[in-house]
Amino acid sequence: MAQLSRYFAYKKSADGEGYLEVALRGSALLRLAATNKGTAFTEQERRELGLEGMLPPQVCTLEQQVGRLYRGYSRQTDDIAKYQYLRAMQERSEVRFYAMLQQHLEEMMPIVYTPTVGKAVQQYSDLYQAPRGITVSSRNIDHIDQILDDYPMLDVRMIVATDSSAILGIGDQGHGGLAICIGKLALYTAGAGVSPFHTMPVNIDVGTDRRELLEDPDYLGVHESRLRGDEYFALLDRFVAAVERRWPKAIVQWEDFAKDVAFKVLERYRHRIASFNDDIQGTGAVTLAGLLAACNCKGERLVDQTIVVVGAGAGGVGVAKAIQDGLVHAGLSREQARRQMFVMDATGLVVEGVSAQGYQRIVAQDPATYADWQITGEVPSLWEVIEQSGVTMLLGLTGVAGLFNEPLVRRLAANTERPVIFPLSNPTSNCEAIPLDLITWTDGRAIVATGSPFEDVEYDGQRYSVGQGNNAFVFPGIGFAAVLGRCRRISDSMIIESAFALADYTEQHYASRQRIFPPIGDLREVSVKVAARVLAVALREGIATRQDLQADDLAGLEDYVRSRAWEPRYLRYVLADNAL
């Protein structure tokens, strides 16, 4: 038996059939999203569970329900209306929501995740429909143990937590960041198979410095300036300690923390609880996978490339660190890897001992690298780096729309036959360049991938694939592997293995089509491959505590991942003896 909630438990009959034993009856069953089948309750269930007469006479299948819901979704006239429709569905019935989302994942991902979720975060207080997850703040941290005890799901295994300080490309959004935690967990379920009954979104509301929110009487968050320094970390310490006590095997994904705290939070807690930061590590892994796929398209090796990462925040440094790890894995020393990669911030090249901040030091360039260059400032500019280092790959994580202009791109294209250009900033309006321009300015030679979804490009009679470097290709698989392996922590090796797994999948299935990333429709199968490979690393490193899995049996691990994936389907219900 698995007691998933105070209201229901998963059990198996003598013949092995799974069913739910429910402790609710009547209208309460219909109001709880985890148990509401709606018109799919059978006639027998309606009689036994106190639902007789509460539903239309026709008993529908899940397929019929999803068809009806999708027709309603298709009638929505804008992205926010579609987002609200999906959120309302999620609060009515988890099974129906996920059945529809999985069936139409490629169409709906831009709604539940980037770019639409960014708008939903900004409008969170106006769009608020129903409570989901928990909020931790200075007002209730003294009661954190009670808060976790009161959470309706009893066996939480996957947590996404944010302090909302750096949401996508829109910065400090106060309480609104909870929306992105909800969206991320939806992708853990739809994209990898993490049961929604084992998840918990968390908003760590430490206030906001956004004046318009503080002055808005309808703003739902804490109307105070952000906690910082010791006060901030004291609150996080208490939250983490409470999670350790309540669910010691839970995995935490830190989401959208500002660069001045993101690395500190990651390093402070990653050895206490199994946790990772998707903006740093997930972005790095998916970008590395894209570069490996681009090298396959070029017919060249990663170690032969010169790479510039523009943007030295959490995402940019995470990408640079992942590329370093990839180069080291390919045989270079750490120092050799650093010399082949240049990280830029708003003032120019990030240089060791000159312009590098603390968290940037691991990717800062040695001044000796450009000692014989002709430069006009204290450190080289982006143009000077491209011109004098022979850059072949250009990555953007700045949030500055139009930064990659035509002269810059043409200068890059002079260095290599197939320039690789990834404007990765989200949302779409913040992208450093649009794919059509990049293809045009390079006469069709550029290999392009973006962070937000773009249509493929038609140029000079040819169709060019534009890959989307979506973190969803790796974070659901990483998290699911850690859950299945009951991992004590999440190592850098596990993160990098997710990149190799994604790159290998793309090469195996799409190399002939010159794709950099698979289509989103492949996400569930990609996640199986990622989870199995990550789990194998965890087993080899002794991080996974499961003793019944074999690291060298990859096919067996893939079968295990598939067998443990939650699927949206209705189970038979049986009324518990103590039902309310």
C-alpha atoms as one frame of an Amber mdcrd trajectory, in Angstrom:
protein
   0.000   0.000   0.000   1.110   3.556  -0.714  -0.641   6.232   1.342  -0.283
   9.100  -1.128  -2.571  11.540   0.656  -4.778  11.841   3.683  -7.629  11.334
   1.241  -6.527   8.339  -0.820  -4.108   5.416  -0.953  -2.889   3.295  -3.836
  -3.459  -0.427  -3.306  -3.372  -3.630  -5.298  -5.954  -6.381  -5.334  -5.115
 -10.077  -5.053  -4.870 -10.326  -8.841  -2.450  -7.371  -9.035  -4.921  -4.727
 -10.211  -4.132  -1.243  -8.918  -6.935   0.782  -7.367  -7.455   3.824  -5.152
  -8.928   3.515  -1.702 -10.591   6.883  -1.113 -11.477   8.423   2.239 -13.908
  10.912   0.695 -17.367  10.475  -0.753 -19.956  12.564  -2.527 -19.204  16.075
  -3.717 -15.863  16.101  -1.854 -14.540  13.588  -4.400 -15.525  15.937  -7.218
 -13.874  18.957  -5.601 -10.472  17.294  -5.151  -8.428  17.447  -8.365  -6.511
  14.308  -7.432  -9.678  12.177  -7.252 -12.177  13.841  -9.589 -13.081  11.618
 -12.550 -16.083  13.750 -13.467 -18.323  12.010 -15.982 -15.973   8.997 -16.049
 -17.218   7.660 -12.699 -18.923   4.367 -13.490 -22.528   3.735 -12.504 -21.365
   1.385  -9.746 -18.896   3.978  -8.411 -21.600   6.633  -8.446 -23.815   4.449
  -6.264 -21.073   3.313  -3.882 -19.341   6.697  -3.522 -22.392   8.873  -2.950
 -22.360  10.468  -6.410 -25.725   9.281  -7.693 -27.541  12.149  -9.401 -24.605
  14.577  -9.135 -23.318  13.930 -12.650 -24.834  13.749 -16.149 -26.216  10.260
 -16.908 -23.705   9.450 -19.662 -20.549   7.663 -18.475 -17.648   8.965 -20.569
 -14.210   7.599 -21.311 -11.070   9.594 -20.567 -10.555   9.926 -24.318 -13.989
  11.516 -24.714 -13.289  13.911 -21.859  -9.927  14.952 -23.309 -11.499  15.548
 -26.712 -14.123  17.813 -25.154 -11.483  19.680 -23.156  -9.245  20.168 -26.171
 -12.115  21.652 -28.144 -12.607  24.111 -25.302  -8.901  24.895 -25.251  -8.919
  25.539 -28.985 -11.655  28.131 -28.553  -9.445  30.308 -26.324  -8.351  33.402
 -28.214  -4.980  34.311 -26.667  -2.117  32.673 -24.787  -3.087  33.922 -21.329
  -6.637  32.664 -21.836  -5.190  29.280 -22.811  -2.944  29.335 -19.744  -5.898
  30.084 -17.483  -7.917  27.324 -19.129  -5.164  24.786 -18.477  -4.635  25.918
 -14.883  -8.364  25.662 -14.228  -8.316  22.156 -15.672  -5.363  21.235 -13.463
  -7.337  22.335 -10.403 -10.386  20.311 -11.490  -8.778  17.009 -12.464  -5.106
  16.060 -12.459  -5.669  13.012 -14.662  -7.597  14.879 -17.355  -5.118  17.768
 -17.307  -2.112  15.511 -17.816  -3.849  13.291 -20.352  -4.513  16.363 -22.492
  -1.085  17.904 -21.888   0.773  14.717 -22.853  -1.358  14.272 -25.958  -0.717
  17.872 -27.114   2.631  18.560 -25.455   4.339  20.269 -28.386   1.400  22.653
 -28.792   0.857  23.340 -25.096   4.399  23.539 -23.728   4.797  27.210 -24.754
   1.652  27.871 -22.692   2.461  25.978 -19.479   6.154  26.935 -19.690   8.143
  29.611 -21.503   7.205  32.035 -22.949   3.585  32.333 -21.697   4.357  31.418
 -18.097   6.440  34.605 -17.904   3.312  36.665 -18.535   1.422  34.563 -16.005
   4.104  35.290 -13.406   3.799  39.029 -14.019  -0.005  38.864 -13.698  -0.078
  36.275 -10.914  -2.171  38.255  -8.441  -4.766  39.152 -11.078  -4.921  35.627
 -12.512  -4.970  33.777  -9.175  -7.530  30.953  -9.187  -6.795  28.408  -6.474
  -4.089  27.505  -3.961  -1.387  25.060  -5.067   1.840  24.235  -3.272   3.080
  26.183  -0.262   4.449  29.623   0.508   7.233  30.094   3.047   7.937  33.586
   4.363   9.262  35.413   7.394   5.655  35.537   8.616   5.229  31.770   8.860
   8.726  30.262   9.017   8.272  29.603  12.752   5.540  27.143  11.736   7.410
  25.465   8.869   7.153  21.958  10.335   3.398  22.331  10.693   3.153  23.715
   7.134   4.871  20.632   5.719   2.857  18.282   7.935  -0.363  19.895   6.689
   0.537  19.510   3.007  -2.068  17.119   1.540   0.438  14.883  -0.269   2.217
  12.701   2.259   5.114  11.347   0.189   6.719  14.340  -1.534   9.688  13.369
  -3.701  10.129  16.320  -6.097  10.117  19.981  -5.025  10.611  23.051  -7.200
  11.348  26.115  -5.070  11.921  29.747  -6.039  12.504  33.070  -4.337  11.248
  34.796  -7.528  14.291  37.062  -7.690  15.213  36.379 -11.327  12.257  35.013
 -13.271  13.210  34.251 -16.882  14.175  37.594 -18.398  11.811  39.679 -16.276
  13.632  39.815 -12.940  12.150  40.190  -9.458   8.485  39.150  -9.522   7.785
  38.681  -5.826   5.120  36.105  -5.081   4.392  35.506  -8.775   7.235  33.041
  -9.199   5.050  30.283  -7.811   3.512  30.037 -11.286   6.791  28.909 -12.801
   7.246  26.253 -10.106   3.805  24.901 -10.967   4.713  24.906 -14.664   8.052
  23.198 -14.089   6.459  20.414 -12.056   3.852  19.922 -14.784   6.759  19.145
 -17.123   8.332  16.753 -14.613   5.071  14.824 -14.827   4.187  15.170 -18.513
   7.794  15.024 -19.697   9.260  12.281 -17.516   6.513  10.599 -15.511   7.064
  11.941 -11.998   3.732  11.376 -10.270   1.948  14.668  -9.524   1.029  13.156
  -6.160   4.727  13.211  -5.203   5.383  16.874  -6.088   5.277  20.216  -4.287
   5.796  23.737  -5.688   7.276  26.168  -3.161   7.404  29.941  -3.144   9.997
  31.308  -0.727   8.501  34.780  -0.386  11.265  36.963   1.018   9.580  40.143
  -0.221  10.140  42.115  -3.403  12.012  45.221  -4.458   9.647  45.842  -7.372
   7.953  49.105  -6.478   4.776  48.564  -8.518   4.100  45.336  -6.616   4.695
  46.885  -3.205   2.318  49.716  -4.072  -0.395  47.440  -5.497  -3.080  46.755
  -2.848  -4.122  43.622  -4.765  -0.615  42.113  -4.780  -0.839  38.760  -2.985
   2.744  38.523  -1.734   4.594  39.971   1.252   4.516  43.786   1.013   8.097
  44.247   2.211  11.505  44.750   0.639  13.547  41.612   0.057  15.413  39.954
   2.878  19.140  39.824   2.223  22.321  38.513   3.784  22.095  36.594   7.043
  18.318  37.052   7.384  17.765  35.590   3.924  19.917  32.523   4.496  18.538
  31.995   7.997  15.074  31.597   6.461  16.355  29.216   3.760  18.283  27.212
   6.362  15.104  26.619   8.330  13.166  25.635   5.205  15.832  23.139   4.113
  16.120  21.677   7.613  12.362  21.159   7.741  12.350  19.418   4.349  15.181
  17.167   5.578  13.102  16.207   8.601   9.823  15.658   6.758  11.001  14.122
   3.471  14.717  13.264   3.729  14.786  11.652   0.264  13.030  14.513  -1.554
  14.786  16.201  -4.493  14.833  20.013  -4.640  15.231  22.006  -7.821  16.167
  25.634  -7.118  14.426  27.847  -9.662  15.050  31.417 -10.829  17.328  32.686
  -8.072  19.240  35.892  -8.869  22.899  35.488  -9.758  24.117  37.054  -6.494
  22.547  34.194  -4.492  21.996  31.362  -7.008  25.491  29.888  -6.719  25.566
  30.383  -2.949  22.238  28.587  -2.526  23.361  25.727  -4.757  26.667  25.200
  -2.957  25.230  25.761   0.528  22.635  23.007   0.260  23.656  20.535  -2.468
  25.477  18.287   0.023  22.687  18.487   2.617  19.787  17.587   0.343  19.774
  16.220  -3.181  19.323  19.431  -5.144  20.307  21.262  -8.293  19.735  24.590
 -10.004  18.155  24.250 -13.427  19.054  27.792 -14.514  22.736  27.085 -13.871
  23.126  23.354 -14.422  20.164  22.504 -16.637  20.860  25.399 -18.991  24.500
  24.358 -19.125  23.679  20.736 -19.902  21.167  21.434 -22.657  23.491  23.989
 -24.275  26.414  21.571 -24.209  24.183  18.964 -25.854  23.299  21.489 -28.554
  26.948  22.312 -29.220  27.806  18.623 -29.517  24.981  18.209 -32.034  26.197
  21.294 -33.909  29.679  19.763 -34.114  28.122  16.682 -35.684  26.480  18.944
 -38.275  29.812  20.676 -38.919  31.747  17.426 -39.066  34.137  18.811 -36.458
  35.042  18.226 -32.808  34.121  20.368 -29.825  37.795  20.593 -28.838  38.518
  22.360 -32.145  36.037  25.189 -31.488  36.527  28.612 -29.954  33.460  29.620
 -28.010  32.174  32.899 -26.616  29.378  33.060 -24.043  27.781  36.499 -23.875
  26.104  36.973 -20.509  27.837  36.230 -17.223  24.865  35.746 -14.932  23.801
  32.428 -13.431  22.789  30.946 -16.785  25.842  32.190 -18.672  28.313  30.965
 -16.079  26.451  27.661 -15.856  26.729  27.250 -19.625  30.434  28.122 -19.594
  31.086  25.664 -16.755  29.240  22.893 -18.613  31.243  23.545 -21.790  34.432
  23.394 -19.744  33.323  20.056 -18.332  32.529  18.822 -21.841  35.967  19.845
 -23.112  37.660  18.190 -20.145  35.639  15.039 -20.794  36.947  15.154 -24.392
  40.540  15.144 -23.162  41.578  18.737 -22.515  42.949  19.929 -19.204  40.807
  22.384 -17.236  43.253  25.166 -18.128  43.191  24.312 -21.836  39.396  24.312
 -21.739  39.344  27.781 -20.158  41.601  29.184 -22.875  39.187  28.086 -25.621
  36.196  29.822 -24.098  35.485  33.496 -23.496  32.744  34.759 -21.181  31.486
  38.322 -21.634  29.521  40.620 -19.343  28.239  44.139 -19.967  31.731  45.624
 -19.574  33.580  43.153 -21.808  35.573  39.973 -21.276  35.399  38.449 -17.793
  39.060  38.388 -16.764  40.710  36.727 -13.792  41.896  39.324 -11.279  40.435
  42.212 -13.295  36.676  42.036 -13.832  35.571  38.624 -12.539  33.117  38.474
  -9.638  33.315  35.603  -7.172  30.967  33.177  -8.897  32.559  33.972 -12.298
  36.123  33.042 -11.368  35.847  29.449 -12.496  35.215  30.624 -16.085  37.293
  33.839 -16.081  39.955  34.234 -18.763  43.675  34.537 -18.063  44.957  38.019
 -19.080  47.890  36.305 -20.813  45.454  34.930 -23.394  44.979  38.358 -24.973
  48.370  39.882 -24.127  49.290  40.358 -27.798  45.845  41.521 -28.982  45.065
  45.032 -30.116  42.304  46.272 -27.779  40.879  49.695 -27.010  39.754  49.215
 -23.400  40.952  47.611 -20.204  39.531  44.262 -21.326  38.580  43.043 -24.828
  35.136  43.837 -26.200  32.868  41.254 -27.830  33.913  42.422 -31.297  37.590
  42.189 -30.362  37.178  38.678 -28.959  35.399  37.472 -32.106  37.926  39.138
 -34.381  41.147  38.208 -32.611  40.430  34.792 -31.108  38.760  33.258 -34.167
  35.449  32.493 -32.438  33.383  29.786 -34.157  30.481  29.509 -31.692  28.495
  32.450 -30.266  26.054  31.964 -27.386  23.752  34.627 -25.953  22.303  34.653
 -22.429  21.939  38.396 -21.899  18.250  39.123 -22.303  19.234  42.002 -24.618
  17.146  41.859 -27.786  19.068  42.550 -30.989  22.521  42.323 -29.401  23.762
  40.033 -32.176  23.567  42.552 -35.028  24.463  42.067 -38.683  28.078  43.383
 -38.595  28.871  41.214 -35.562  27.360  38.097 -37.117  29.093  38.662 -40.454
  32.424  39.068 -38.630  31.826  35.777 -36.847  30.908  34.076 -40.131  34.283
  35.102 -41.570  35.976  32.811 -39.025  34.309  29.535 -40.005  32.336  27.875
 -42.773  29.503  26.903 -40.387  29.145  29.457 -37.572  27.144  28.208 -34.596
  24.898  30.884 -33.087  22.617  30.216 -30.117  20.619  33.280 -28.942  19.259
  31.559 -25.839  17.568  34.347 -23.884  13.933  34.023 -22.841  11.271  35.116
 -23.463  11.149  35.522 -27.246  11.114  39.317 -27.000  14.533  39.230 -25.273
  16.251  37.015 -27.856  19.643  38.389 -28.998  18.705  37.820 -32.656  15.938
  36.150 -34.632  16.775  33.018 -36.626  15.747  34.406 -40.021  18.233  37.263
 -39.676  21.027  34.918 -38.606  20.434  32.608 -41.558  20.227  35.566 -43.955
  23.332  37.377 -42.675  25.419  34.207 -42.995  24.083  33.284 -46.457  22.456
  30.164 -45.062  25.587  28.841 -43.338  24.682  29.393 -39.671  23.628  26.591
 -37.347  21.010  28.182 -35.109  19.256  27.223 -31.895  17.236  29.436 -29.556
  15.939  29.380 -26.006  12.337  30.146 -26.926  10.338  28.452 -29.691  10.719
  29.785 -33.249   9.379  28.448 -36.522  11.833  26.887 -38.963  13.278  29.320
 -41.510  12.770  29.407 -45.281  15.761  30.982 -47.054  16.850  30.836 -50.681
  14.546  27.918 -51.402  15.740  25.842 -48.448  14.193  25.037 -45.084  16.426
  25.460 -42.032  15.629  23.773 -38.735  15.720  26.039 -35.682  16.345  23.973
 -32.577  14.931  25.042 -29.237  17.428  24.621 -26.413  14.704  23.924 -23.896
  15.861  22.875 -20.429  12.907  20.499 -20.387  15.046  18.107 -22.421  17.178
  17.468 -19.324  15.662  18.604 -16.015  12.738  16.123 -15.913  15.112  13.224
 -16.571  17.665  14.436 -14.019  15.007  14.838 -11.350  13.290  11.532 -12.117
  16.621   9.677 -12.011  17.394  11.189  -8.608  13.934  10.223  -7.344  14.157
   6.653  -8.641  17.700   6.174  -7.348  16.896   7.784  -3.985  20.042   9.796
  -4.494  21.829  11.425  -1.577  22.952  14.291  -3.806  23.136  15.299  -7.466
  26.701  15.399  -8.757  28.228  17.406 -11.590  28.865  14.106 -13.377  25.146
  13.335 -13.330  24.349  16.737 -14.829  26.933  16.419 -17.613  25.784  12.890
 -18.413  22.343  14.334 -19.180  23.975  16.477 -21.886  25.697  13.493 -23.477
  22.467  11.480 -23.353  20.531  14.254 -25.109  23.251  14.754 -27.732  23.412
  11.018 -28.420  19.636  10.826 -28.803  19.655  13.714 -31.274  22.492  12.194
 -33.296  20.837   8.786 -33.382  17.431  10.040 -34.507  17.974  13.373 -36.266
  21.566  13.679 -37.512  20.481  13.225 -41.133  18.076  16.162 -40.754  20.723
  18.507 -39.320  18.674  19.044 -36.156  20.318  20.445 -33.022  17.573  19.303
 -30.649  14.730  16.794 -30.995  11.151  18.006 -31.352   9.313  18.571 -28.074
   7.019  15.706 -29.028   9.920  13.338 -28.269  10.282  14.613 -24.707   8.982
  11.516 -22.920  11.406   9.224 -24.776  14.281  11.699 -24.372  13.600  11.748
 -20.629  13.801   7.942 -20.479  17.262   8.050 -22.077  18.415  10.938 -19.874
  17.064   9.403 -16.668  18.625   5.998 -17.359  22.048   7.474 -18.156  21.971
   9.814 -15.141  20.840   6.985 -12.883  23.711   4.816 -14.151  26.218   7.509
 -13.157  24.606   7.863  -9.721  24.874   4.106  -9.198  28.526   4.015 -10.291
  29.402   6.914  -7.996  27.595   5.356  -5.038  25.240   8.339  -4.803  22.100
   6.295  -5.466  21.006   4.330  -2.417  19.034   1.740  -4.391  20.812  -1.606
  -4.180  18.670  -3.531  -6.689  19.708  -1.662  -9.879  22.750  -2.332 -12.057
  24.739   0.591 -13.467  26.085  -1.435 -16.401  22.646  -2.593 -17.587  21.489
   0.494 -19.479  18.661  -1.304 -21.278  17.446  -2.611 -17.939  17.574   0.894
 -16.450  15.566   2.264 -19.375  12.947  -0.439 -18.834  12.894   0.396 -15.131
  12.415   4.122 -15.819   9.538   3.363 -18.194   7.909   1.016 -15.704   8.008
   3.627 -12.930   6.644   6.510 -14.993   3.224   7.722 -13.904   0.584   7.694
 -16.626  -2.659   9.683 -16.589  -5.365   7.031 -16.397  -8.326   6.361 -14.169
  -8.160   3.658 -11.534 -11.050   1.864  -9.910 -12.137   3.477  -6.616 -13.010
   1.674  -3.394 -14.473   3.508  -0.403 -12.317   3.338   2.734 -13.878   2.151
   5.980 -13.116   5.515   7.599 -14.448   7.613   4.707 -15.846  11.028   5.558
